[in-house]
Amino acid sequence: MALKIVKGSIDRMFDKNLQDLVRGIRNHKEDEAKYISTCIDEIKQELKQDNIAVKANAVCKLTYLQMLGYDVSWAAFNIVEVMSSSKFTYKRIGYLAASQCFHENTDVIMLTTNQIRKDLSSPNQYDTGVALTGLSCFVTPDLARDLANDIMTLMSHTKPYIRKKAVLIMYKVFLKYPESLRPAFPRLKEKLEDPDPGVQSAAVNVICELARRNPKNYLSLAPLFFKLMTSSTNNWVLIKIIKLFGALTPLEPRLGKKLIEPLTNLIHSTSAMSLLYECVNTVIAVLISLSSGMPNHSASIQLCVQKLRILIEDSDQNLKYLGLLAMSKILKTHPKSVQSHKDLILQCLDDKDESIRLRALDLLYGMVSKKNLMEIVKKLMIHVDKAEGTTYRDELLTKIIDICSQSNYQYITNFEWYISILVELTRLEGTRHGHLIASQMLDVAIRVKAIRVFAVAQMATLLDNAHLLTGNMQRNGICEVLYAAAWICGEFSEHLENPVQTLEAMLRPKVATLPGHIQAVYVQNAAKLFATILKNQEGNTDSTAAQETSQMMIDRLPLFVQSANLEVQERASCILQLVKYIQKLQQKDVEVAEEVSALFAGELNPVAPKAQKKVPVPEGLDLDAWINEPPSESESEDEQPKAIFTKEEPKHSRPRHTEVDEKELARRREARKQEQANNPFYIKASPSSQKVYQEAPGVEHIPVVQIDLSVPLKVPATTPSHPTGLPMSDQYVKLEEERRQKERAEKKKKEKKKRKEKRSGRGKKHDSGPESEEDITPAHVVDIVTEEMPENALPSDDDDKDPNDPHKALDIDLDKPLADSEKLPVRSHRAAGAPKSSAEDGEAENATPQEPKKKSSKEKRDKKKDKERDRKRSKEEKKKKKHKHEEKEEDLLGGQAEEPVVQSEETKEVEAQPTSTSAEVSDLDFWLSNAPVPSNTQEAATVAEAAPAPEAPAGTAADSEPEEPKDTETEESKSSKHKKKKQKKEKEEKEKKKKKKHHHHHHHSDGGGEESVQNGTVEEEEPLPPMSNYCLLAENSYIKMMMEDADQVCDIQGNLQDGSQVVVSVIFENKSDSFLKSMEFNVLDSLNSKLQRPEGSGPHDGLTVPFQLPPGVSNEARFVFTVQSIVMPQKLKGTLTFIVKNEDSSTHEKLDFKLHFTCTSYLITTPCYSDAFAKLLESGDLKSSSVRLEGVNMPFHHLLARICFHHHFSVVERIDSCASMYSRSIQGHHVCLLVKTSGQTVSIDAKCDEPTLLGNVLDEIKQTFSQC
Amino acid sequence: MIKAILIFNNHGKPRLSKFYEHYNEDTEQQIIRETFHLVSKRDENVCNFLEGGMLIGGSDYKLIYRHYATLYFVFCVDSSESELGILDLIQVFVETLDKCFENVCELDLIFHVDKVHNILAEMVMGGMVLETNMNEIITQVDAQNKMEKSEFFPFFSFSLSLYRRLSFSLPGRTGRHRQKNVSYCHV
């Protein structure tokens, strides 16, 4: 030591690394703590230096000391410093230290956000990896929110090493920041099919973990997992998936049916024990979920039980253990199959391994019958004697009681035996379960009337020998049974043989050493006993005996009056005075016994534990209503500050309590309930307990299970001291056996008689064989008084879920399409949006996570979200489709005839784009109803069915009746066929209104009924006006065509390679009273743009619109155009021809229109991250241009939303009144905008690598705003 | 989910502790002590699963452990993990250590707990199994060590020759595990 201090130079410190520290600690075994404290001082010195290497070394040592139990949180800041070192070596040390000692309350964590983000985007994969690993240990809600987006990006990293880490950590992010689950889920799902098995396994892992807690939200993934299960060869993945199915099957029995076969195959084929075991487990789960009404699964059960038996018989203790564990699951639903392996399980009870014995004990529960209960319990009692550890012995004890008391003492045929077992159990030393034994004694004595005489006698003995039990004074110790004994002796004192002796035992001075609550019971029951004794003695002529008893009470009770326990003291002094008064009366020869026993008259009925809860609330009683309205002043004062922060408009800040609306009231009520729940002093309103008793009929009316007694009650003489030879319970076993034998003999006799009678007729009928369950009649007694329940008790469905479970927040519906508000926060926006979002959080505290955003979000939509929107719509369509199925079956059949041709293409598309296959419940139904294991083609078809047309634009719907199925128009026909009515109806209405007003805009007519789309990237401030890209194309008296101006490209995936396609959606609305059919859509191709026609048709042929229009109905069709140059806007002339069919006549009509392809039509909304954006701008490849808009009178965010919506841009970053936006053309041109606003002037600086395109786009933007 | 990974020796001295849920240092030490107490009194020939750790987990959690020579490797896991799978994972862990330390012994773990942490980080992340393929784990660990070396860091000399090798038995090499097929998963 001294040497070190002398040499305490920096150099020396440099030398002392982790190894030196460890060695030093090992060399200072005697004064380890002292040595470490000097080391910590050194470390503190090292941390003060600027040299990062020294710091890292110090932090490394601290990590070691942390493991030894030293708090190193004081060095948190230094750890952050080391984390931010640019060298991987130090960084790794820093992150390791952080992962070991950071937690949610470490305040320096806030400082790490940017560092971690930097590391996550580091070009070195190991920097990223180390950051992810560290983050997984200390992620906080704030970090999760701020980094969710970065991590999500990493899920698509090129390196599988990063991908799998990013996927795994998403689970932690979800836990801390549940809002991220829905936006991130599509990508997570995508990773299930990642080419790298590690990534795939990670994704399976995460989804299984999520699904385990909230299985119902993941049911729709079942087909995908099923596919994985049948294709994967990775046992780890298989195990996880199979476990997941185990969690899903209870929710969907049909899934179980589907699973049985492949699982059975796996069971037969696999050689991996772990996989076999999990398969068996899941088959069991399936069988449990199917247990009702599926009789033909006995083969599967047999298979499981067989395999488990093999496991249990294995010499490997681990397999034995697991086999028993799984067996106990089968036991619940198929006890018979398990019972046949009773031998094996009883054998396991003798195993040397405690874990295995415990598991076997669990199984015993289901093994018992009336016949073998005594035998099994006897065996257990032997184990109890032999057991060494108290834990195991206690476990045995509880198991014995569990087994015996199960289903209302169903298997107990002899309660005397049971009582004596309980009494024997009281002799266990050091058990913690005295309370349990006591409650059993009470329960049996109260509920089994006939046993009371016996029980009282036993209890009297216990009281007499109380000194044997009082050794153990700890709570719940065995002396608890004295509580029961005293109460039973007091309450049923009429059965006592020698009440005076018992009374004497209860008033012994030693009693005063018992716990207070037991003394209280002693005192109270001594009084009961006293009353009984008086009653007995008063009949006698000798009155002195009675007086002597009174005297004894008066002598002994003062001891209890002095008790420190309030309850004991109170009762004792009360009873003492009473006895003194009685003594006075006795001395006057007044008969008091009657009156004294009246004190304790009546019988207590057992009441079911949940009875109180189940008392129905009487009609008209509102438990939440105020009895007196609270003073509104204070309440409103509490409100005020909140209101100020959330709503800033001055007009709202007037006194609030003047106008309290319904909602507000409801909210307050909720808050009050909350407060009451948290207030321990608030007595919750509940129906009065007296009511139960008032309404309860007398004892006579209590339902009593009467069991006929064939054998008279035997009460063997009770020996006060310990029985010497056999334990008492064994005597009862013997008696019981004799009784049964006798019974059997009698029965045989009877049967013989019967047989003799019958033999003359039919000969031998059946042999009585071994004694069957029902043959055993209970020995005696057994009126089991059922517990009382209040009248019209409510069925209880309280499943008490832990409200603090973090997984509750993740109970999120994942099939719902993403709302546009649901985005992961992107860094740049946080700065502006953070305070607001927190205010919002406060406001929407009680809102469910599924709809985290405000109503206004509904009104705002963005083009960018077309995909999601479509998904939603297609879901609606699905529903519609179902509906329609009934009405229009023919139509559907007609439609389906055409489908298969389309499907193959659709399927390809879908496979390439798994995100869009948001399988819905209806699809799941479809999958499940496909009873046999789907072959590949079937599955493909299913997926195709499930897939909404990925970019079908706003939906209009009408009955689609493809007239000429032979004309196959690939995608358009398919998607349009999917369109159904719902949204359209709204639209029509609006459209009609519009017509009345004669607003016939040609371009960009806002306010179409189409669901407007919100721009998710724009902060929500005020509701945006509804927007639509549909404009009127052409109209005549018969038909109106609305066109969504040349929507996006068709194939999102291939657009850059094949960036020449534009899809046009046209809504056809029939305005006439006639039927429109044979519609043909034709466009005069230009050199640049061509309508895509099916192969084989000429360049001037029209396209048949794949539906007919009944009067008043509208529908949408989509047409694909091939475009060569996209830098200029274009107009195409076209014609629609159709046949108008009336009842009597039909005419050919035609409508001309012009398709206007603006340059914005060629832009696709593409999200862009700010760093990429910055790089792009720096690259210098872009030409710039700018435009100024004057007199724009709208909020900035509306402006942005408009640009986003109409011109397909996305916001990259927004700071105050300045925003950068990005979009990309179908041919890959980058378009960047910088939008600034001041007053009514908006300036847009733009950059693009194609100046012509840019100029046109800007012109179009200008036009958009000049129109409003 | 894995809640904690503990390595301690036959005397209960912690050699590595990794908690995937936060506890304060005192609780951590208590958990290690309690776990040691539970695990150490078990015979060699009993199963490797244990229920009833009071401090850590609850009814849903199990202790799954393996005992190698002087060291206990204990994983505390919940019901979403396959018991046999975790046993195999422990095996993979130990074999990986054996490869990385070239015939590993307790001293390696004592003096290079940071390295052990780094190896573990490639297998388990945030309580979830990250990788079970030993070769993949070793590749990543080696690559990172190489990077470290290239950065030149004088404090960590991994000269292991100073320490006497203890016979740190690996299954298959000694004892009970030889006759037993330890792999349940074939990972």
HADDOCK unambig.tbl for C-alpha pairs under 7 A between the chains (distance, minus, plus):
assign (segid A and resid 17 and name CA) (segid B and resid 155 and name CA) 6.21 0.50 0.50
assign (segid A and resid 19 and name CA) (segid B and resid 111 and name CA) 5.41 0.50 0.50
assign (segid A and resid 22 and name CA) (segid B and resid 111 and name CA) 6.43 0.50 0.50
assign (segid A and resid 67 and name CA) (segid B and resid 16 and name CA) 6.95 0.50 0.50
assign (segid A and resid 67 and name CA) (segid B and resid 17 and name CA) 6.29 0.50 0.50
assign (segid A and resid 69 and name CA) (segid B and resid 25 and name CA) 5.02 0.50 0.50
assign (segid A and resid 69 and name CA) (segid B and resid 26 and name CA) 6.24 0.50 0.50
assign (segid A and resid 69 and name CA) (segid B and resid 29 and name CA) 5.93 0.50 0.50
assign (segid A and resid 70 and name CA) (segid B and resid 25 and name CA) 6.48 0.50 0.50
assign (segid A and resid 71 and name CA) (segid B and resid 25 and name CA) 6.11 0.50 0.50
assign (segid A and resid 88 and name CA) (segid B and resid 148 and name CA) 6.58 0.50 0.50
assign (segid A and resid 89 and name CA) (segid B and resid 148 and name CA) 5.22 0.50 0.50
assign (segid A and resid 103 and name CA) (segid B and resid 22 and name CA) 6.19 0.50 0.50
assign (segid A and resid 126 and name CA) (segid B and resid 144 and name CA) 6.96 0.50 0.50
assign (segid A and resid 133 and name CA) (segid B and resid 121 and name CA) 6.74 0.50 0.50
assign (segid A and resid 133 and name CA) (segid B and resid 125 and name CA) 5.97 0.50 0.50
assign (segid A and resid 136 and name CA) (segid B and resid 125 and name CA) 6.66 0.50 0.50
assign (segid A and resid 136 and name CA) (segid B and resid 126 and name CA) 4.74 0.50 0.50
assign (segid A and resid 137 and name CA) (segid B and resid 20 and name CA) 6.13 0.50 0.50
assign (segid A and resid 137 and name CA) (segid B and resid 126 and name CA) 5.35 0.50 0.50
assign (segid A and resid 198 and name CA) (segid B and resid 131 and name CA) 6.69 0.50 0.50
assign (segid A and resid 202 and name CA) (segid B and resid 130 and name CA) 6.53 0.50 0.50
assign (segid A and resid 235 and name CA) (segid B and resid 185 and name CA) 6.40 0.50 0.50
assign (segid A and resid 272 and name CA) (segid B and resid 184 and name CA) 5.31 0.50 0.50
assign (segid A and resid 272 and name CA) (segid B and resid 185 and name CA) 5.11 0.50 0.50
assign (segid A and resid 272 and name CA) (segid B and resid 186 and name CA) 6.48 0.50 0.50
assign (segid A and resid 273 and name CA) (segid B and resid 184 and name CA) 5.06 0.50 0.50
assign (segid A and resid 273 and name CA) (segid B and resid 185 and name CA) 6.71 0.50 0.50
assign (segid A and resid 274 and name CA) (segid B and resid 84 and name CA) 5.24 0.50 0.50
assign (segid A and resid 274 and name CA) (segid B and resid 85 and name CA) 6.25 0.50 0.50
assign (segid A and resid 274 and name CA) (segid B and resid 184 and name CA) 5.26 0.50 0.50
assign (segid A and resid 274 and name CA) (segid B and resid 185 and name CA) 5.69 0.50 0.50
assign (segid A and resid 275 and name CA) (segid B and resid 185 and name CA) 6.98 0.50 0.50
assign (segid A and resid 317 and name CA) (segid B and resid 46 and name CA) 5.76 0.50 0.50
assign (segid A and resid 317 and name CA) (segid B and resid 47 and name CA) 4.51 0.50 0.50
assign (segid A and resid 318 and name CA) (segid B and resid 47 and name CA) 4.57 0.50 0.50
assign (segid A and resid 318 and name CA) (segid B and resid 48 and name CA) 6.11 0.50 0.50
assign (segid A and resid 321 and name CA) (segid B and resid 47 and name CA) 6.89 0.50 0.50
assign (segid A and resid 353 and name CA) (segid B and resid 46 and name CA) 5.24 0.50 0.50
assign (segid A and resid 355 and name CA) (segid B and resid 50 and name CA) 6.57 0.50 0.50
